[in-house]
């Protein structure tokens, strides 16, 4: 069970980088509105939950923060407003489908629309950068190996062999054997 959550986070968050496409879909919506809306959970520790100041934090939120930074760079909008929308397991997909949220950062890792190629390229580039820089391991350690706020609980959950393999040899393969 321990490894299931680690692998789920790795699979949900991982992708391969490629050049950005023309701005369309979510990127156009974000650029036109000057804001991006991040869906988050309120109690999915350590992925996405509220801290003692009622701010969304967690492993997935840290990953999504890097994605938002990449969107800011791609759109050349350093002052892009970030809105947060609380989602549940029941409403996160409908809110994604109807455009209420632009990406979801929860226990799934990072979720975005499958049919939005330009936005996927930006997200993929941000996540790939985390793998290449080794920052993904630091973020993992922060949330799974060290005391986490607000109660300073330490999950003491070492990175699984499968996730270590993905960090060392990134892949977006659908074949489960690629993660062994």
VENMO-V290842 format. One record per backbone hydrogen bond with DSSP energy under -1.0 kcal/mol. CO is the residue of the C=O (numbers start at 0). NH is the residue of the N-H. E is the energy in kcal/mol with one decimal. If there is no record, write none. Layout:
CO & NH & E
CO & NH & E
This chain:
0 & 4 & -1.3
1 & 5 & -1.3
2 & 6 & -3.0
3 & 7 & -2.5
4 & 8 & -2.3
5 & 9 & -2.3
6 & 10 & -3.2
7 & 11 & -2.6
8 & 12 & -1.9
9 & 13 & -1.7
23 & 26 & -1.2
24 & 28 & -2.5
25 & 29 & -3.0
26 & 30 & -2.8
27 & 31 & -3.0
28 & 32 & -2.1
29 & 33 & -2.3
33 & 80 & -2.4
35 & 82 & -3.0
36 & 101 & -3.1
36 & 102 & -1.3
37 & 84 & -2.5
38 & 104 & -3.1
39 & 86 & -3.0
41 & 49 & -1.6
43 & 46 & -1.6
43 & 47 & -2.1
45 & 58 & -3.0
46 & 59 & -1.1
46 & 60 & -1.3
47 & 43 & -2.6
48 & 56 & -3.1
50 & 53 & -2.0
54 & 50 & -2.3
56 & 48 & -2.4
57 & 61 & -2.4
58 & 62 & -2.0
59 & 63 & -2.7
60 & 64 & -2.0
61 & 65 & -1.3
62 & 66 & -1.6
63 & 67 & -2.9
64 & 68 & -2.1
65 & 69 & -1.9
66 & 70 & -2.3
67 & 71 & -2.5
68 & 72 & -2.1
69 & 73 & -2.9
70 & 74 & -2.7
71 & 76 & -2.4
76 & 79 & -1.8
80 & 35 & -2.5
82 & 37 & -3.1
84 & 39 & -2.1
87 & 91 & -1.8
90 & 94 & -2.5
91 & 95 & -1.6
92 & 96 & -3.0
93 & 97 & -2.5
94 & 99 & -1.3
94 & 100 & -1.7
95 & 98 & -1.0
102 & 38 & -3.4
103 & 110 & -2.6
105 & 108 & -1.7
108 & 105 & -1.1
110 & 103 & -2.7
112 & 115 & -1.1
115 & 119 & -2.5
116 & 120 & -2.0
117 & 121 & -1.5
118 & 122 & -2.6
119 & 123 & -3.3
120 & 124 & -2.2
121 & 125 & -2.1
122 & 126 & -2.5
123 & 127 & -2.9
124 & 128 & -2.0
125 & 129 & -1.4
126 & 130 & -1.8
127 & 131 & -2.8
128 & 132 & -2.2
129 & 135 & -1.9
133 & 137 & -1.1
134 & 138 & -2.7
135 & 139 & -2.3
136 & 140 & -2.7
137 & 141 & -2.2
138 & 142 & -1.6
139 & 143 & -2.5
140 & 144 & -2.1
143 & 156 & -3.1
147 & 151 & -1.1
147 & 152 & -1.2
152 & 147 & -2.4
159 & 163 & -2.6
160 & 164 & -2.1
161 & 165 & -2.0
162 & 166 & -2.7
163 & 167 & -2.4
164 & 168 & -2.8
174 & 177 & -2.0
175 & 178 & -1.5
176 & 179 & -1.4
